[in-house]
């Protein structure tokens, strides 16, 4: 099949992409899905739903880092967070996604620099 017959998708501009593990081994009680579901309102309140700071969010089924969940990764920063409770997410939003400074005590891995 040629690419001429396939419609090219479009995505709005964004600064960061949050990948949240919602797999069953990350949190058995559904906390990761609840966290993901809360992000729309949290992003809107922080001004991360549009403009220069816009953050895109996606669910992933497994990162193979199955301890200390909820676990998430901020790209392109390569910053991996664990224990992302609602309160910790508020800190990550304010300090990292808006302020540009990762919350170091919640980081369990830092990927390659761009």
Secondary structure, 3 states (H helix, E strand, C coil): CCHHHCCCCCCCCCCEEEEEECCCCCCCCCHHHHHHHHHHHHHHHHCCCCHHHCEEEEEECCCCCCCCCCCEEEECCCEEECCCCHHHHHHHHHHHHHCCCCCHHHEEEECCCC
